[in-house]
Amino acid sequence: MNVQALEYKAAELRLHILRTALKAGKGHVPPAFSWVEIGVALFYGGHLNLRSHDPKWENRDRFILSKGHGCLTLYAMLADLGFFPKTELDNFCGPGSLLAGHPDTQIPGVEGVSGSLGHGLGLSAGLALGAKLHSYPWKVVTVMGDGECQEGSVWEAAMFASHHQLHNLVAIIDRNGLGATNYTEKNVALEPLVSKWKAFGWEVVSINGHSFEELDKVLGCFRQRQSLKPLMILAQTVKGKGLSFMEASVDWHHRIPKGEEVEEAIRQLMGAISSSGSVLTMEMAHGA
Amino acid sequence: MVHDFRDAVFDSVLQIVAKNPRTIVLTNDMGAMGLSRIQELYPQQVLNVGISEQNMMSVAAGMALSGYVVFVYGIASHITTRCYEQLKLDVCALKVPVILLGMGPGLSYGMDGPTHHATHDCALLQTLSGMTIYLPADGVAIKAMVEQAYQSRTPAYIRIDKDPYEPIYAPNEHDFSLGLETIQQGESLCVVTNGIMLGRVREAARELREEGIEVALVDLYRMNPCNESRLWEACRNAQAIVTVEEHGRTGGIGSLVGRLLSERGHAIPFCGLSLGDEMLFGSASRTWAFGQYGLEKESLKNTFRHMALLPTTV
C-alpha cells in the first residue's frame, strides 16, 4: 500500500467532487467527503476485485453504497477508474443525464438503487447468503451512513446476517456523527454503537475512517478471516472532511458553496493535493 | 374434494424447487402444509427469515442477484404494503426474479381486522413497473401462473385465496399468456372479474340464464401488465359492463376498465362493484362484507339484471 498515492488520490477526488457539485449547483458534498478515504482504500487500495471494462464480471466483489446521498464520491471514483466517461460528471443532475443525485443501476459499477436509507444492508445480506450457499469466491461490501442506523430495517438485516453467519459480508459505517439537519446523538442517539452491533452478533472494529493505515489493516485481512461473524467496521469520520468550514457542521448537508466560499474551498482542496505530492494550477482546479 | 389454492401453489413450487437447486422459498414465519413438505424434502431451499418483511424483500432481491429464483410466501397484506419501498427499489428497480405468493387476498382474513385485509395490494403493486400481478380463479390457473412467473425471471405477485375454489378451467385448456379469458359468451351484459369472485359470479350468471339474461364472463386474471387491446375486444360489443372485485374501489378492475372505456370514448352503461375505499374495522367477514357491498349472489343478480335491462343508449 502506497499511502502517499492514496492520499493524493483522495485529495484529487475531493476536488472532482466539489467541481461536480458546483457545476450542477447541487449535491451532497459533506457526506461524500466523509467517506473519501474509505472509498479510496476500497477502490484503489486493492481491497475490491472489480473490472472497470467488465462491470458485470461474475466474480467481482459486490459493492453496495447504502448511503446513496454520498454518491458523489462513488461517481468520482467510477469515472476516474473508467467505468464511464469522466465527462458524465459534468452532467451530474442534468436533464436526463446518467448521474442523478442518488445512484441507480443504470450506472456501470452500481449494484443497487439507494438514497432511501435502510436497504443496502439487507440487499447485501441476500447477496452474501447466495454467495455463501454456493461457495462463490466474491465478497460483499457495503458502506452505510450512521444516521441510517435509525432505520429499523438495518437491525432486521443485522440480526439476519449474524444468524446466517455471513462472514463474507463487510459493512462499513461512515460514523460522521451527523444526520441531515443535526447531530445523530441529538436526534435519536445511536451510541453505544459498538456494543449494539456486538450484541447483534457482529465482529466490530472501530477505526479512524480517514487513516489509510487503519483502513488497510482491517480491509487487508477480511478475505482471510476465520470468524463466522459478519464484519462491521465503524469508521469514525468527520462530515465534510477536507474543508474547514464544512467539517462537522450542521449547516452543510446539501448546501453548495457560493462566492468566496468557492475560492476558499478550492484553495483548501488544492493545498491538500499539493501537500500530498502534486501541483495543480487554479485553472486546472476549476476544470478549465 | 376440497380444492385448495395452497396445495396447488406448493405442488407447483415443489416441482420447481426439485428441478432447480437455485430456487428458494422465503417466508416471514408463515406456515403451510405444502411448504412444510418442501422443507422436509429440500431443507436448503426453504428459509424462514423471521418476522421482518422489509428485510425479507431486500434479502430476496440480493439472493436473486446472486443467481436464485426467489419465492416469497406470506400474508398478502404484509408482503405488499409493509415492504412497498423494498418492492419498488430492491425488487422492481433491479428487475430480479422475486415471486410473491400472497396468502389471503381481499377479505380472506376479514375477521382478523384491518391489519390483515389485502384490499389495496393490486392498486399499490400496479404502480410498480415490471411487477406482474396474477389473480388466479382456480388450481389450474394458479399452477400455470406459478410456472409462468418462474419462467419469466421477473418480479411477480400471485394472489392465493384462503377459501376453496370452484374449478373453472380444464387442465391444459389455456396457457394463461393472454392476460384474460372470456369463459362464457353472453349478449345481455359483460362482467369482468377475477380470482375467487369468478366462481361466485358464474353461479349468479347461471341462475340469470333462466330469466333469459345471458352474461358474458371475462376472467381478467392478469392485471399488470393488462392486455388492454384484448380487454377492449372482449368488452366493446357489450350492451353494458359490470366489474366485480374483492378489492378497494381505487386501483382495481373497475378503475382499469373505466379508464379503458373512457380513453376509447365508449359511452356504455357501466357499474363497478368493489369493497369501496374505506377501511373496514371489526370483524369484516366475507359473508358480512359481501352483503354490505353488493357482492353476494342475490345482490350480484340484482345488479346484473338491472344493468342488462337498461336502455342500450345513454
Interface residues (C-beta under 8 A of the other chain):
Chain A: R62 D104 T105 E111 G112 V113 S114 S116 G118 H119 L121 G122 L123 S124 A125 G126 L127 A128 L129 G130 A131 L133 H134 Y136 G152 S153 E156 A157 M159 F160
Chain B: R22 Q44 V49 G50 S52 Q54 N55 M57 S58 V59 A60 A61 G62 M63 A64 L65 S66 G67 Y68 E85 Q86 L89 D90 A93 L94
